[in-house]
Amino acid sequence: MKIGELSAATGVSPRSLRHYEANGLIEAERTPGRQREYPQETLDRVDLIQQLLGAGLVSNEIRPILNAVAAGESSEELVAELLARREVLAQRLAGLSTAIKRLEEMVAIARSPELHCAPAQEFPPRPASTRRASQPR
């Protein structure tokens, strides 16, 4: 199938398909007119690439997974790599959850005038003898 047909069948742009090919994720034969010709099984491979990209992996992390799937094998190293990647994402998710919670608190404060802090009090300036050298006078 030609690149336009593969693009239409998978919903992946021709530019992305060329990128996948340049990174060794998919392969194409060339016609005498130098057009790309993809085998039918490339459909499943592109779908798997899309799933792996959606899981947060990048091209160099995806290649060994595709090779293992194509060979019909798995390894403890591959499983460990995926679990490590999962942990990175879980930590990122925890950080984002904390940020969302803090933003929700700020929204509640912004919506409820009674929750606002009292206006800042005027404090007299500190004597020059107690200022740090880096502070402006």
N, CA, C and O atoms as a GROMACS GRO file, in nm:
protein
  548
    1MET      N    1   0.085  -0.117   0.000
    1MET     CA    2   0.000   0.000   0.000
    1MET      C    3   0.090   0.124   0.000
    1MET      O    4   0.198   0.124   0.058
    2LYS      N    5   0.042   0.228  -0.066
    2LYS     CA    6   0.115   0.354  -0.077
    2LYS      C    7   0.102   0.433   0.055
    2LYS      O    8   0.017   0.402   0.138
    3ILE      N    9   0.187   0.534   0.072
    3ILE     CA   10   0.190   0.610   0.196
    3ILE      C   11   0.056   0.680   0.222
    3ILE      O   12   0.013   0.689   0.337
    4GLY      N   13  -0.010   0.729   0.118
    4GLY     CA   14  -0.139   0.795   0.136
    4GLY      C   15  -0.245   0.697   0.184
    4GLY      O   16  -0.330   0.732   0.266
    5GLU      N   17  -0.240   0.575   0.133
    5GLU     CA   18  -0.336   0.472   0.176
    5GLU      C   19  -0.311   0.432   0.322
    5GLU      O   20  -0.405   0.416   0.400
    6LEU      N   21  -0.184   0.418   0.357
    6LEU     CA   22  -0.150   0.383   0.495
    6LEU      C   23  -0.192   0.496   0.589
    6LEU      O   24  -0.243   0.471   0.698
    7SER      N   25  -0.170   0.618   0.546
    7SER     CA   26  -0.210   0.734   0.625
    7SER      C   27  -0.360   0.735   0.648
    7SER      O   28  -0.407   0.756   0.760
    8ALA      N   29  -0.436   0.712   0.541
    8ALA     CA   30  -0.582   0.712   0.552
    8ALA      C   31  -0.631   0.598   0.640
    8ALA      O   32  -0.725   0.616   0.717
    9ALA      N   33  -0.568   0.483   0.630
    9ALA     CA   34  -0.612   0.366   0.707
    9ALA      C   35  -0.579   0.377   0.856
    9ALA      O   36  -0.651   0.323   0.940
   10THR      N   37  -0.471   0.447   0.889
   10THR     CA   38  -0.427   0.454   1.028
   10THR      C   39  -0.458   0.588   1.095
   10THR      O   40  -0.458   0.597   1.218
   11GLY      N   41  -0.485   0.691   1.016
   11GLY     CA   42  -0.506   0.823   1.072
   11GLY      C   43  -0.376   0.893   1.110
   11GLY      O   44  -0.378   0.994   1.180
   12VAL      N   45  -0.265   0.840   1.064
   12VAL     CA   46  -0.133   0.897   1.091
   12VAL      C   47  -0.088   0.972   0.966
   12VAL      O   48  -0.099   0.921   0.855
   13SER      N   49  -0.037   1.091   0.985
   13SER     CA   50   0.002   1.173   0.870
   13SER      C   51   0.118   1.110   0.792
   13SER      O   52   0.200   1.038   0.849
   14PRO      N   53   0.124   1.136   0.662
   14PRO     CA   54   0.238   1.087   0.584
   14PRO      C   55   0.372   1.134   0.640
   14PRO      O   56   0.471   1.060   0.637
   15ARG      N   57   0.375   1.255   0.691
   15ARG     CA   58   0.499   1.307   0.750
   15ARG      C   59   0.542   1.221   0.869
   15ARG      O   60   0.660   1.189   0.883
   16SER      N   61   0.446   1.183   0.955
   16SER     CA   62   0.479   1.097   1.069
   16SER      C   63   0.524   0.960   1.022
   16SER      O   64   0.616   0.901   1.079
   17LEU      N   65   0.460   0.908   0.919
   17LEU     CA   66   0.500   0.777   0.866
   17LEU      C   67   0.643   0.782   0.812
   17LEU      O   68   0.720   0.688   0.833
   18ARG      N   69   0.679   0.889   0.744
   18ARG     CA   70   0.817   0.904   0.697
   18ARG      C   71   0.913   0.913   0.816
   18ARG      O   72   1.024   0.859   0.811
   19HIS      N   73   0.870   0.981   0.922
   19HIS     CA   74   0.951   0.990   1.044
   19HIS      C   75   0.970   0.851   1.106
   19HIS      O   76   1.081   0.815   1.146
   20TYR      N   77   0.864   0.774   1.113
   20TYR     CA   78   0.874   0.637   1.166
   20TYR      C   79   0.973   0.555   1.083
   20TYR      O   80   1.054   0.480   1.138
   21GLU      N   81   0.966   0.572   0.953
   21GLU     CA   82   1.056   0.498   0.865
   21GLU      C   83   1.201   0.543   0.887
   21GLU      O   84   1.291   0.459   0.895
   22ALA      N   85   1.223   0.672   0.896
   22ALA     CA   86   1.358   0.725   0.918
   22ALA      C   87   1.417   0.676   1.050
   22ALA      O   88   1.539   0.663   1.062
   23ASN      N   89   1.332   0.650   1.148
   23ASN     CA   90   1.377   0.602   1.279
   23ASN      C   91   1.374   0.451   1.292
   23ASN      O   92   1.394   0.398   1.402
   24GLY      N   93   1.351   0.382   1.183
   24GLY     CA   94   1.357   0.237   1.184
   24GLY      C   95   1.238   0.168   1.249
   24GLY      O   96   1.248   0.051   1.286
   25LEU      N   97   1.126   0.239   1.263
   25LEU     CA   98   1.009   0.178   1.326
   25LEU      C   99   0.923   0.102   1.226
   25LEU      O  100   0.859   0.003   1.261
   26ILE      N  101   0.923   0.147   1.102
   26ILE     CA  102   0.854   0.076   0.994
   26ILE      C  103   0.946   0.073   0.873
   26ILE      O  104   1.042   0.150   0.864
   27GLU      N  105   0.917  -0.018   0.781
   27GLU     CA  106   0.997  -0.031   0.659
   27GLU      C  107   0.906  -0.029   0.538
   27GLU      O  108   0.791  -0.073   0.543
   28ALA      N  109   0.962   0.023   0.428
   28ALA     CA  110   0.887   0.027   0.303
   28ALA      C  111   0.978  -0.018   0.190
   28ALA      O  112   1.098   0.008   0.190
   29GLU      N  113   0.918  -0.086   0.095
   29GLU     CA  114   0.988  -0.115  -0.030
   29GLU      C  115   0.973   0.008  -0.118
   29GLU      O  116   0.888   0.093  -0.091
   30ARG      N  117   1.053   0.018  -0.221
   30ARG     CA  118   1.042   0.127  -0.316
   30ARG      C  119   1.002   0.072  -0.453
   30ARG      O  120   1.055  -0.028  -0.500
   31THR      N  121   0.907   0.141  -0.515
   31THR     CA  122   0.866   0.103  -0.651
   31THR      C  123   0.972   0.155  -0.748
   31THR      O  124   1.057   0.235  -0.709
   32PRO      N  125   0.968   0.111  -0.874
   32PRO     CA  126   1.063   0.165  -0.972
   32PRO      C  127   1.055   0.319  -0.981
   32PRO      O  128   1.153   0.384  -1.017
   33GLY      N  129   0.939   0.376  -0.950
   33GLY     CA  130   0.923   0.521  -0.949
   33GLY      C  131   0.964   0.584  -0.818
   33GLY      O  132   0.938   0.702  -0.796
   34ARG      N  133   1.027   0.507  -0.728
   34ARG     CA  134   1.077   0.552  -0.597
   34ARG      C  135   0.967   0.586  -0.496
   34ARG      O  136   0.992   0.654  -0.397
   35GLN      N  137   0.845   0.538  -0.521
   35GLN     CA  138   0.738   0.558  -0.424
   35GLN      C  139   0.747   0.450  -0.317
   35GLN      O  140   0.791   0.338  -0.343
   36ARG      N  141   0.706   0.487  -0.196
   36ARG     CA  142   0.706   0.391  -0.086
   36ARG      C  143   0.590   0.293  -0.105
   36ARG      O  144   0.479   0.331  -0.145
   37GLU      N  145   0.619   0.168  -0.076
   37GLU     CA  146   0.517   0.063  -0.082
   37GLU      C  147   0.528  -0.014   0.049
   37GLU      O  148   0.630  -0.078   0.076
   38TYR      N  149   0.422  -0.008   0.131
   38TYR     CA  150   0.422  -0.070   0.263
   38TYR      C  151   0.348  -0.204   0.258
   38TYR      O  152   0.244  -0.215   0.193
   39PRO      N  153   0.400  -0.305   0.328
   39PRO     CA  154   0.326  -0.431   0.339
   39PRO      C  155   0.204  -0.414   0.429
   39PRO      O  156   0.197  -0.322   0.510
   40GLN      N  157   0.108  -0.503   0.413
   40GLN     CA  158  -0.018  -0.496   0.487
   40GLN      C  159   0.001  -0.497   0.638
   40GLN      O  160  -0.072  -0.430   0.710
   41GLU      N  161   0.100  -0.573   0.686
   41GLU     CA  162   0.121  -0.583   0.832
   41GLU      C  163   0.169  -0.451   0.894
   41GLU      O  164   0.172  -0.439   1.016
   42THR      N  165   0.206  -0.355   0.812
   42THR     CA  166   0.246  -0.224   0.864
   42THR      C  167   0.130  -0.155   0.935
   42THR      O  168   0.151  -0.074   1.025
   43LEU      N  169   0.007  -0.187   0.895
   43LEU     CA  170  -0.111  -0.131   0.963
   43LEU      C  171  -0.107  -0.160   1.112
   43LEU      O  172  -0.122  -0.069   1.194
   44ASP      N  173  -0.088  -0.287   1.148
   44ASP     CA  174  -0.083  -0.326   1.289
   44ASP      C  175   0.037  -0.263   1.360
   44ASP      O  176   0.028  -0.222   1.475
   45ARG      N  177   0.148  -0.256   1.290
   45ARG     CA  178   0.270  -0.199   1.348
   45ARG      C  179   0.250  -0.050   1.378
   45ARG      O  180   0.290  -0.003   1.485
   46VAL      N  181   0.189   0.024   1.287
   46VAL     CA  182   0.163   0.166   1.309
   46VAL      C  183   0.065   0.184   1.425
   46VAL      O  184   0.081   0.275   1.506
   47ASP      N  185  -0.036   0.098   1.433
   47ASP     CA  186  -0.129   0.106   1.547
   47ASP      C  187  -0.056   0.086   1.680
   47ASP      O  188  -0.082   0.157   1.777
   48LEU      N  189   0.035  -0.010   1.684
   48LEU     CA  190   0.113  -0.035   1.806
   48LEU      C  191   0.203   0.085   1.837
   48LEU      O  192   0.216   0.124   1.953
   49ILE      N  193   0.265   0.142   1.735
   49ILE     CA  194   0.348   0.261   1.755
   49ILE      C  195   0.265   0.373   1.817
   49ILE      O  196   0.309   0.439   1.911
   50GLN      N  197   0.146   0.393   1.766
   50GLN     CA  198   0.057   0.498   1.818
   50GLN      C  199   0.022   0.472   1.965
   50GLN      O  200   0.019   0.565   2.046
   51GLN      N  201  -0.004   0.348   1.998
   51GLN     CA  202  -0.035   0.313   2.137
   51GLN      C  203   0.085   0.340   2.228
   51GLN      O  204   0.069   0.393   2.338
   52LEU      N  205   0.203   0.304   2.182
   52LEU     CA  206   0.324   0.325   2.262
   52LEU      C  207   0.358   0.473   2.276
   52LEU      O  208   0.400   0.518   2.383
   53LEU      N  209   0.338   0.549   2.171
   53LEU     CA  210   0.358   0.694   2.180
   53LEU      C  211   0.257   0.754   2.278
   53LEU      O  212   0.291   0.842   2.356
   54GLY      N  213   0.134   0.705   2.273
   54GLY     CA  214   0.030   0.751   2.365
   54GLY      C  215   0.062   0.717   2.510
   54GLY      O  216   0.013   0.783   2.601
   55ALA      N  217   0.142   0.615   2.530
   55ALA     CA  218   0.184   0.576   2.665
   55ALA      C  219   0.305   0.655   2.712
   55ALA      O  220   0.356   0.633   2.822
   56GLY      N  221   0.351   0.748   2.627
   56GLY     CA  222   0.460   0.835   2.668
   56GLY      C  223   0.599   0.789   2.628
   56GLY      O  224   0.698   0.849   2.670
   57LEU      N  225   0.608   0.685   2.547
   57LEU     CA  226   0.739   0.639   2.503
   57LEU      C  227   0.783   0.719   2.381
   57LEU      O  228   0.701   0.777   2.311
   58VAL      N  229   0.913   0.720   2.357
   58VAL     CA  230   0.969   0.787   2.240
   58VAL      C  231   1.029   0.683   2.147
   58VAL      O  232   1.043   0.566   2.183
   59SER      N  233   1.063   0.726   2.026
   59SER     CA  234   1.106   0.634   1.920
   59SER      C  235   1.212   0.535   1.963
   59SER      O  236   1.200   0.415   1.936
   60ASN      N  237   1.318   0.582   2.030
   60ASN     CA  238   1.426   0.489   2.067
   60ASN      C  239   1.382   0.390   2.176
   60ASN      O  240   1.446   0.286   2.193
   61GLU      N  241   1.276   0.420   2.249
   61GLU     CA  242   1.222   0.325   2.346
   61GLU      C  243   1.125   0.227   2.279
   61GLU      O  244   1.107   0.115   2.324
   62ILE      N  245   1.065   0.272   2.170
   62ILE     CA  246   0.965   0.191   2.100
   62ILE      C  247   1.030   0.082   2.015
   62ILE      O  248   0.977  -0.029   2.006
   63ARG      N  249   1.143   0.113   1.953
   63ARG     CA  250   1.207   0.018   1.861
   63ARG      C  251   1.230  -0.120   1.921
   63ARG      O  252   1.194  -0.219   1.857
   64PRO      N  253   1.288  -0.132   2.043
   64PRO     CA  254   1.309  -0.267   2.097
   64PRO      C  255   1.177  -0.340   2.125
   64PRO      O  256   1.170  -0.462   2.115
   65ILE      N  257   1.075  -0.266   2.160
   65ILE     CA  258   0.944  -0.329   2.185
   65ILE      C  259   0.889  -0.386   2.055
   65ILE      O  260   0.839  -0.498   2.051
   66LEU      N  261   0.898  -0.306   1.948
   66LEU     CA  262   0.850  -0.353   1.818
   66LEU      C  263   0.927  -0.476   1.772
   66LEU      O  264   0.870  -0.570   1.718
   67ASN      N  265   1.058  -0.474   1.793
   67ASN     CA  266   1.140  -0.588   1.754
   67ASN      C  267   1.102  -0.713   1.832
   67ASN      O  268   1.096  -0.822   1.776
   68ALA      N  269   1.075  -0.697   1.961
   68ALA     CA  270   1.035  -0.812   2.044
   68ALA      C  271   0.899  -0.865   2.000
   68ALA      O  272   0.879  -0.986   1.991
   69VAL      N  273   0.806  -0.774   1.971
   69VAL     CA  274   0.673  -0.816   1.925
   69VAL      C  275   0.684  -0.888   1.791
   69VAL      O  276   0.620  -0.991   1.771
   70ALA      N  277   0.765  -0.833   1.699
   70ALA     CA  278   0.782  -0.895   1.568
   70ALA      C  279   0.843  -1.034   1.579
   70ALA      O  280   0.809  -1.124   1.503
   71ALA      N  281   0.934  -1.051   1.676
   71ALA     CA  282   0.999  -1.181   1.696
   71ALA      C  283   0.914  -1.275   1.780
   71ALA      O  284   0.945  -1.393   1.793
   72GLY      N  285   0.805  -1.222   1.838
   72GLY     CA  286   0.719  -1.304   1.921
   72GLY      C  287   0.784  -1.344   2.052
   72GLY      O  288   0.758  -1.452   2.104
   73GLU      N  289   0.867  -1.256   2.106
   73GLU     CA  290   0.935  -1.288   2.231
   73GLU      C  291   0.927  -1.171   2.328
   73GLU      O  292   0.896  -1.058   2.292
   74SER      N  293   0.955  -1.202   2.452
   74SER     CA  294   0.959  -1.102   2.557
   74SER      C  295   1.085  -1.127   2.638
   74SER      O  296   1.145  -1.234   2.630
   75SER      N  297   1.124  -1.027   2.714
   75SER     CA  298   1.242  -1.046   2.799
   75SER      C  299   1.219  -0.972   2.930
   75SER      O  300   1.142  -0.876   2.937
   76GLU      N  301   1.288  -1.018   3.032
   76GLU     CA  302   1.279  -0.952   3.161
   76GLU      C  303   1.330  -0.809   3.151
   76GLU      O  304   1.279  -0.719   3.218
   77GLU      N  305   1.431  -0.788   3.067
   77GLU     CA  306   1.486  -0.654   3.048
   77GLU      C  307   1.381  -0.559   2.990
   77GLU      O  308   1.368  -0.445   3.034
   78LEU      N  309   1.307  -0.606   2.892
   78LEU     CA  310   1.202  -0.525   2.831
   78LEU      C  311   1.092  -0.494   2.932
   78LEU      O  312   1.045  -0.381   2.940
   79VAL      N  313   1.050  -0.594   3.008
   79VAL     CA  314   0.947  -0.575   3.110
   79VAL      C  315   0.996  -0.475   3.215
   79VAL      O  316   0.921  -0.387   3.257
   80ALA      N  317   1.122  -0.488   3.258
   80ALA     CA  318   1.178  -0.397   3.358
   80ALA      C  319   1.181  -0.254   3.304
   80ALA      O  320   1.153  -0.159   3.377
   81GLU      N  321   1.216  -0.239   3.177
   81GLU     CA  322   1.220  -0.107   3.114
   81GLU      C  323   1.081  -0.043   3.112
   81GLU      O  324   1.065   0.075   3.142
   82LEU      N  325   0.981  -0.122   3.076
   82LEU     CA  326   0.844  -0.070   3.072
   82LEU      C  327   0.795  -0.034   3.212
   82LEU      O  328   0.727   0.067   3.229
   83LEU      N  329   0.827  -0.116   3.310
   83LEU     CA  330   0.787  -0.086   3.447
   83LEU      C  331   0.856   0.040   3.499
   83LEU      O  332   0.796   0.119   3.572
   84ALA      N  333   0.982   0.059   3.461
   84ALA     CA  334   1.053   0.181   3.502
   84ALA      C  335   0.989   0.303   3.438
   84ALA      O  336   0.974   0.407   3.502
   85ARG      N  337   0.952   0.290   3.313
   85ARG     CA  338   0.886   0.401   3.244
   85ARG      C  339   0.751   0.430   3.309
   85ARG      O  340   0.711   0.546   3.322
   86ARG      N  341   0.682   0.324   3.349
   86ARG     CA  342   0.553   0.340   3.419
   86ARG      C  343   0.572   0.417   3.549
   86ARG      O  344   0.490   0.502   3.584
   87GLU      N  345   0.679   0.387   3.622
   87GLU     CA  346   0.706   0.455   3.748
   87GLU      C  347   0.733   0.603   3.727
   87GLU      O  348   0.687   0.687   3.804
   88VAL      N  349   0.807   0.636   3.622
   88VAL     CA  350   0.833   0.777   3.590
   88VAL      C  351   0.701   0.849   3.565
   88VAL      O  352   0.679   0.960   3.615
   89LEU      N  353   0.614   0.786   3.488
   89LEU     CA  354   0.484   0.847   3.460
   89LEU      C  355   0.398   0.858   3.586
   89LEU      O  356   0.327   0.957   3.604
   90ALA      N  357   0.405   0.758   3.673
   90ALA     CA  358   0.328   0.762   3.798
   90ALA      C  359   0.376   0.877   3.887
   90ALA      O  360   0.295   0.944   3.950
   91GLN      N  361   0.507   0.899   3.891
   91GLN     CA  362   0.560   1.010   3.970
   91GLN      C  363   0.518   1.144   3.910
   91GLN      O  364   0.484   1.238   3.983
   92ARG      N  365   0.520   1.152   3.779
   92ARG     CA  366   0.476   1.276   3.713
   92ARG      C  367   0.328   1.300   3.741
   92ARG      O  368   0.287   1.414   3.764
   93LEU      N  369   0.250   1.194   3.738
   93LEU     CA  370   0.107   1.205   3.767
   93LEU      C  371   0.083   1.252   3.909
   93LEU      O  372  -0.004   1.336   3.933
   94ALA      N  373   0.160   1.200   4.004
   94ALA     CA  374   0.145   1.242   4.144
   94ALA      C  375   0.177   1.390   4.158
   94ALA      O  376   0.107   1.462   4.230
   95GLY      N  377   0.280   1.435   4.091
   95GLY     CA  378   0.315   1.577   4.095
   95GLY      C  379   0.206   1.663   4.034
   95GLY      O  380   0.174   1.770   4.087
   96LEU      N  381   0.150   1.618   3.924
   96LEU     CA  382   0.041   1.693   3.861
   96LEU      C  383  -0.084   1.693   3.949
   96LEU      O  384  -0.155   1.794   3.956
   97SER      N  385  -0.111   1.582   4.015
   97SER     CA  386  -0.227   1.577   4.106
   97SER      C  387  -0.211   1.676   4.220
   97SER      O  388  -0.307   1.743   4.259
   98THR      N  389  -0.091   1.687   4.273
   98THR     CA  390  -0.065   1.784   4.379
   98THR      C  391  -0.084   1.926   4.327
   98THR      O  392  -0.144   2.010   4.395
   99ALA      N  393  -0.035   1.953   4.208
   99ALA     CA  394  -0.051   2.087   4.149
   99ALA      C  395  -0.198   2.119   4.127
   99ALA      O  396  -0.241   2.232   4.151
  100ILE      N  397  -0.275   2.022   4.081
  100ILE     CA  398  -0.418   2.043   4.059
  100ILE      C  399  -0.488   2.074   4.192
  100ILE      O  400  -0.572   2.164   4.199
  101LYS      N  401  -0.453   2.000   4.296
  101LYS     CA  402  -0.513   2.022   4.427
  101LYS      C  403  -0.483   2.164   4.476
  101LYS      O  404  -0.571   2.232   4.529
  102ARG      N  405  -0.360   2.208   4.460
  102ARG     CA  406  -0.323   2.344   4.503
  102ARG      C  407  -0.398   2.450   4.422
  102ARG      O  408  -0.443   2.550   4.477
  103LEU      N  409  -0.412   2.426   4.292
  103LEU     CA  410  -0.487   2.520   4.210
  103LEU      C  411  -0.634   2.525   4.251
  103LEU      O  412  -0.694   2.632   4.253
  104GLU      N  413  -0.691   2.410   4.285
  104GLU     CA  414  -0.830   2.407   4.332
  104GLU      C  415  -0.845   2.489   4.461
  104GLU      O  416  -0.945   2.558   4.480
  105GLU      N  417  -0.745   2.481   4.548
  105GLU     CA  418  -0.747   2.560   4.670
  105GLU      C  419  -0.741   2.710   4.637
  105GLU      O  420  -0.811   2.790   4.700
  106MET      N  421  -0.659   2.746   4.540
  106MET     CA  422  -0.648   2.887   4.501
  106MET      C  423  -0.778   2.936   4.438
  106MET      O  424  -0.818   3.051   4.459
  107VAL      N  425  -0.844   2.851   4.361
  107VAL     CA  426  -0.973   2.887   4.302
  107VAL      C  427  -1.075   2.911   4.413
  107VAL      O  428  -1.152   3.006   4.406
  108ALA      N  429  -1.076   2.824   4.516
  108ALA     CA  430  -1.169   2.841   4.628
  108ALA      C  431  -1.142   2.974   4.699
  108ALA      O  432  -1.237   3.044   4.736
  109ILE      N  433  -1.017   3.008   4.718
  109ILE     CA  434  -0.984   3.136   4.782
  109ILE      C  435  -1.030   3.252   4.695
  109ILE      O  436  -1.086   3.350   4.745
  110ALA      N  437  -1.007   3.240   4.567
  110ALA     CA  438  -1.045   3.348   4.476
  110ALA      C  439  -1.196   3.367   4.470
  110ALA      O  440  -1.244   3.479   4.448
  111ARG      N  441  -1.272   3.260   4.490
  111ARG     CA  442  -1.418   3.268   4.484
  111ARG      C  443  -1.481   3.311   4.615
  111ARG      O  444  -1.595   3.358   4.615
  112SER      N  445  -1.413   3.297   4.726
  112SER     CA  446  -1.470   3.324   4.858
  112SER      C  447  -1.396   3.439   4.925
  112SER      O  448  -1.288   3.419   4.980
  113PRO      N  449  -1.453   3.558   4.922
  113PRO     CA  450  -1.385   3.673   4.983
  113PRO      C  451  -1.355   3.652   5.130
  113PRO      O  452  -1.255   3.704   5.180
  114GLU      N  453  -1.438   3.577   5.201
  114GLU     CA  454  -1.414   3.558   5.344
  114GLU      C  455  -1.291   3.471   5.370
  114GLU      O  456  -1.240   3.469   5.482
  115LEU      N  457  -1.244   3.400   5.271
  115LEU     CA  458  -1.126   3.316   5.288
  115LEU      C  459  -0.997   3.391   5.261
  115LEU      O  460  -0.888   3.341   5.288
  116HIS      N  461  -1.009   3.512   5.207
  116HIS     CA  462  -0.889   3.589   5.174
  116HIS      C  463  -0.811   3.624   5.299
  116HIS      O  464  -0.869   3.638   5.407
  117CYS      N  465  -0.686   3.637   5.286
  117CYS     CA  466  -0.601   3.679   5.397
  117CYS      C  467  -0.628   3.826   5.427
  117CYS      O  468  -0.668   3.903   5.340
  118ALA      N  469  -0.605   3.861   5.551
  118ALA     CA  470  -0.618   4.002   5.590
  118ALA      C  471  -0.512   4.082   5.515
  118ALA      O  472  -0.408   4.028   5.479
  119PRO      N  473  -0.538   4.210   5.491
  119PRO     CA  474  -0.438   4.291   5.421
  119PRO      C  475  -0.306   4.291   5.497
  119PRO      O  476  -0.303   4.282   5.620
  120ALA      N  477  -0.201   4.300   5.423
  120ALA     CA  478  -0.068   4.301   5.484
  120ALA      C  479  -0.053   4.424   5.573
  120ALA      O  480  -0.096   4.534   5.538
  121GLN      N  481   0.009   4.403   5.686
  121GLN     CA  482   0.031   4.514   5.777
  121GLN      C  483   0.154   4.591   5.732
  121GLN      O  484   0.244   4.537   5.667
  122GLU      N  485   0.156   4.717   5.767
  122GLU     CA  486   0.273   4.800   5.740
  122GLU      C  487   0.376   4.769   5.848
  122GLU      O  488   0.349   4.784   5.967
  123PHE      N  489   0.491   4.728   5.808
  123PHE     CA  490   0.598   4.702   5.903
  123PHE      C  491   0.701   4.812   5.889
  123PHE      O  492   0.732   4.855   5.778
  124PRO      N  493   0.754   4.858   6.000
  124PRO     CA  494   0.860   4.961   5.991
  124PRO      C  495   0.983   4.899   5.926
  124PRO      O  496   1.008   4.779   5.940
  125PRO      N  497   1.061   4.980   5.856
  125PRO     CA  498   1.183   4.925   5.795
  125PRO      C  499   1.280   4.876   5.902
  125PRO      O  500   1.286   4.932   6.012
  126ARG      N  501   1.354   4.772   5.869
  126ARG     CA  502   1.453   4.719   5.962
  126ARG      C  503   1.569   4.816   5.973
  126ARG      O  504   1.604   4.882   5.875
  127PRO      N  505   1.627   4.825   6.089
  127PRO     CA  506   1.744   4.912   6.104
  127PRO      C  507   1.856   4.867   6.010
  127PRO      O  508   1.870   4.748   5.983
  128ALA      N  509   1.933   4.960   5.960
  128ALA     CA  510   2.040   4.932   5.865
  128ALA      C  511   2.138   4.828   5.920
  128ALA      O  512   2.195   4.752   5.842
  129SER      N  513   2.158   4.825   6.047
  129SER     CA  514   2.256   4.733   6.106
  129SER      C  515   2.213   4.587   6.097
  129SER      O  516   2.297   4.498   6.110
  130THR      N  517   2.082   4.559   6.074
  130THR     CA  518   2.034   4.420   6.067
  130THR      C  519   2.010   4.374   5.924
  130THR      O  520   1.977   4.257   5.902
  131ARG      N  521   2.027   4.463   5.826
  131ARG     CA  522   2.008   4.425   5.687
  131ARG      C  523   2.127   4.345   5.636
  131ARG      O  524   2.240   4.363   5.680
  132ARG      N  525   2.097   4.255   5.544
  132ARG     CA  526   2.205   4.182   5.478
  132ARG      C  527   2.267   4.271   5.373
  132ARG      O  528   2.202   4.361   5.321
  133ALA      N  529   2.391   4.246   5.342
  133ALA     CA  530   2.462   4.330   5.246
  133ALA      C  531   2.399   4.326   5.109
  133ALA      O  532   2.407   4.423   5.034
  134SER      N  533   2.334   4.213   5.073
  134SER     CA  534   2.277   4.199   4.939
  134SER      C  535   2.143   4.269   4.925
  134SER      O  536   2.094   4.285   4.813
  135GLN      N  537   2.082   4.311   5.035
  135GLN     CA  538   1.951   4.376   5.027
  135GLN      C  539   1.967   4.522   4.989
  135GLN      O  540   2.060   4.588   5.036
  136PRO      N  541   1.878   4.574   4.905
  136PRO     CA  542   1.885   4.716   4.871
  136PRO      C  543   1.845   4.800   4.991
  136PRO      O  544   1.767   4.754   5.075
  137ARG      N  545   1.896   4.920   5.000
  137ARG     CA  546   1.865   5.008   5.112
  137ARG      C  547   1.760   5.106   5.074
  137ARG      O  548   1.721   5.190   5.156
   0.00000   0.00000   0.00000
